[in-house]
Amino acid sequence: DSLVRKSITSTLSWQQANDNKGVSSQFYSAIAGYTMSWIPSKWALTASVMSTYNTINDVKNQLFGPGMTLSKGIAKIWRFSYNFTYATNLVDGTSTGHTLNNRLSCQYKPSTHHTFSADAGWLYRKQNKIVVTNASEYRFNIVYG
């Protein structure tokens, strides 16, 4: 079936760090995803799950949840995509809230050595009764490379 390409991806990482006072921290992360690409129409859809776990000063932090990306290529030089992730946040096993991250991006690559990209993102943190402050963050980037 050459009209549809399917792939599975996964990433695992581990890091250990020490601060200037000798306090040791450990960081773990895992991501797994499945992508379907429809070759003639240049559409791609990725579904993923992610999790991070770290310990800092004996405090255990965990974040986990799903994500999805939809992208469309046009004429080999344009790519548009939308991505979102939703995560649950835990500290020492107790939920501290949820995070929703949205991102729209556009890439223009007129030649091998020139790429222009722009993206806009919105991050929203919905906290629970333990941490009562909600937060929104907007980001806009324009990059030439």
C-alpha positions as CSV (number, residue, x, y, z in Angstrom):
1,D,0.0,0.0,0.0
2,S,2.3,2.8,-1.3
3,L,-0.4,5.5,-0.9
4,V,-0.3,5.4,2.9
5,R,2.9,5.3,5.0
6,K,2.7,4.3,8.7
7,S,5.4,4.6,11.3
8,I,5.9,4.1,15.0
9,T,8.3,6.2,17.0
10,S,9.5,6.1,20.6
11,T,12.0,8.1,22.7
12,L,13.3,7.3,26.1
13,S,15.7,9.6,28.0
14,W,17.3,9.7,31.4
15,Q,19.4,12.5,33.0
16,Q,21.0,12.9,36.4
17,A,22.1,16.3,37.6
18,N,23.7,17.8,40.6
19,D,23.4,21.4,41.7
20,N,26.1,23.5,43.2
21,K,25.1,22.3,46.7
22,G,25.5,18.6,45.7
23,V,21.7,17.9,45.6
24,S,21.1,15.2,43.0
25,S,18.1,15.2,40.7
26,Q,16.9,12.6,38.2
27,F,14.9,13.2,35.1
28,Y,13.1,10.5,33.0
29,S,10.9,11.0,29.9
30,A,9.2,8.7,27.4
31,I,7.2,9.4,24.3
32,A,5.5,7.0,21.9
33,G,3.7,7.8,18.7
34,Y,2.0,6.4,15.7
35,T,1.9,8.3,12.4
36,M,-0.2,7.8,9.2
37,S,0.9,9.8,6.2
38,W,-1.3,9.9,3.0
39,I,1.3,10.4,0.3
40,P,-0.7,11.8,-2.6
41,S,-2.5,14.4,-0.5
42,K,0.5,15.2,1.7
43,W,-1.6,14.9,4.9
44,A,-0.1,13.3,8.1
45,L,-1.7,12.5,11.4
46,T,0.2,11.6,14.5
47,A,-1.2,10.3,17.8
48,S,1.1,10.1,20.8
49,V,1.5,9.6,24.5
50,M,4.1,11.1,26.7
51,S,5.3,10.9,30.3
52,T,7.9,12.6,32.4
53,Y,9.1,11.8,35.9
54,N,11.7,13.6,38.0
55,T,12.9,13.8,41.5
56,I,14.2,17.1,42.9
57,N,15.0,17.3,46.6
58,D,13.0,14.1,47.2
59,V,9.9,15.7,45.6
60,K,8.5,13.5,42.9
61,N,7.0,15.2,39.9
62,Q,5.1,13.4,37.1
63,L,3.4,14.6,33.9
64,F,1.6,12.4,31.5
65,G,-1.0,12.6,28.7
66,P,-1.9,12.3,25.0
67,G,-1.0,14.5,22.0
68,M,-2.0,14.8,18.4
69,T,-0.5,16.5,15.3
70,L,-2.1,17.1,12.0
71,S,0.1,18.4,9.1
72,K,-0.3,19.3,5.5
73,G,2.4,19.8,2.9
74,I,1.8,21.9,-0.2
75,A,4.0,21.9,-3.4
76,K,7.1,20.6,-1.5
77,I,8.0,24.0,-0.2
78,W,5.1,24.7,2.3
79,R,4.2,22.7,5.5
80,F,1.4,23.7,7.9
81,S,0.6,21.9,11.1
82,Y,-1.5,22.0,14.3
83,N,-0.4,20.2,17.4
84,F,-1.9,19.8,20.9
85,T,-1.0,18.0,24.0
86,Y,-3.0,17.5,27.2
87,A,-1.2,16.5,30.4
88,T,-2.0,15.7,34.0
89,N,0.5,17.0,36.5
90,L,1.2,15.2,39.8
91,V,3.5,16.1,42.7
92,D,4.2,13.2,45.1
93,G,1.2,11.4,43.7
94,T,-1.3,14.2,44.2
95,S,-2.8,16.0,41.2
96,T,-1.8,19.6,40.9
97,G,-3.8,20.3,37.7
98,H,-3.7,19.9,34.0
99,T,-1.9,21.5,31.1
100,L,-3.2,22.1,27.6
101,N,-0.7,23.1,24.9
102,N,-1.8,24.2,21.3
103,R,0.5,25.2,18.5
104,L,0.0,26.3,14.9
105,S,3.0,26.4,12.6
106,C,4.0,27.2,9.0
107,Q,7.2,26.4,7.2
108,Y,8.4,27.8,3.9
109,K,11.4,26.1,2.3
110,P,12.1,27.7,-1.2
111,S,15.5,26.0,-1.5
112,T,17.8,23.5,0.2
113,H,19.7,26.2,2.2
114,H,16.8,28.6,3.2
115,T,13.9,27.9,5.5
116,F,11.5,30.4,7.0
117,S,9.1,29.3,9.8
118,A,6.6,30.8,12.0
119,D,4.5,29.4,14.9
120,A,2.0,30.5,17.4
121,G,1.4,28.7,20.7
122,W,-1.0,28.9,23.5
123,L,-0.3,27.1,26.8
124,Y,-3.0,26.9,29.5
125,R,-2.5,25.5,33.0
126,K,-5.6,24.7,34.9
127,Q,-4.7,24.2,38.6
128,N,-6.7,22.5,41.3
129,K,-7.4,23.3,44.9
130,I,-3.7,22.7,45.9
131,V,-2.3,25.2,43.5
132,V,-5.0,27.8,42.9
133,T,-3.5,30.0,40.2
134,N,-4.4,29.3,36.6
135,A,-2.0,30.5,33.9
136,S,-2.1,31.3,30.2
137,E,1.0,31.9,28.0
138,Y,1.1,32.9,24.4
139,R,4.2,32.5,22.2
140,F,5.0,33.7,18.7
141,N,8.2,32.8,16.8
142,I,9.6,33.7,13.4
143,V,12.8,31.8,12.4
144,Y,15.1,31.9,9.4
145,G,17.6,29.1,9.0
